[in-house]
Amino acid sequence: MLAALAEQLRCAIHDEHDRRYTLHLDFDADDPAKARESAVALATGLGILRPEVETYSARLSFGSRWTDARPAFCMADGPRGAFCAHAAGHDGWHAEGGVDGMRWGDGHGARGDETTP
């Protein structure tokens, strides 16, 4: 019975991977900060139009160097399972997405390097 359960789990994981795809988009920006801002806006907009899109999985790279892609969103862990929905490298408080999202942190200083994507 345990072997059958393990096989079902293996098949489910395999099937899940076979249904996942990644979309790569190229766009122009004046600097890395503007590129991150545009990536966050594009991912957020696509998530609104298509709820099945995992918005917060968006990653940003310079040119076609996808192996160097970095998260577009902060994603810092917060209380009670929350995560930060601000752009990566933001200043100040962390915050969940949405109008009533939870806020946490000390509210001071940058959270990352704004000079790279």
C-alpha positions, 0 to 999 in steps of 0.5 A, spaced: 500 500 500 505 504 501 508 503 494 502 504 491 501 511 495 509 513 493 507 511 486 501 516 486 505 521 489 511 521 484 506 521 478 502 527 481 509 531 481 511 528 474 504 531 471 505 537 475 511 539 472 509 537 465 503 542 465 508 548 467 511 553 462 515 559 463 514 565 458 520 570 457 518 577 455 523 582 452 522 589 453 526 596 454 528 600 460 533 606 461 536 602 467 535 596 472 530 600 477 526 602 471 526 595 468 524 592 475 518 597 476 516 595 469 517 587 470 513 588 476 507 592 473 507 587 467 507 581 472 501 584 476 497 586 470 498 579 467 496 576 474 489 580 474 488 578 467 489 571 467 489 568 475 492 562 473 499 566 472 503 565 478 505 573 478 510 572 484 514 567 480 516 573 475 524 573 475 528 579 471 535 578 467 539 583 463 538 581 456 538 574 454 542 571 460 536 567 463 541 563 468 542 570 472 535 572 473 533 574 479 526 575 483 522 581 481 518 581 487 521 582 494 518 575 497 520 576 504 517 572 509 512 575 514 508 573 520 503 568 519 505 566 512 505 572 509 510 574 504 512 581 501 509 583 494 513 589 493 518 590 488 525 587 490 530 592 492 524 596 495 525 601 501 521 601 507 516 596 510 514 590 507 507 589 505 502 583 503 499 584 496 492 588 496 489 594 500 488 591 507 495 587 506 499 586 513 505 590 513 512 589 517 519 590 518 522 597 521 521 601 515 528 604 514 533 603 509 533 599 502 532 591 502 536 590 496 541 592 490 537 597 485 543 597 481 542 590 478 536 587 475 
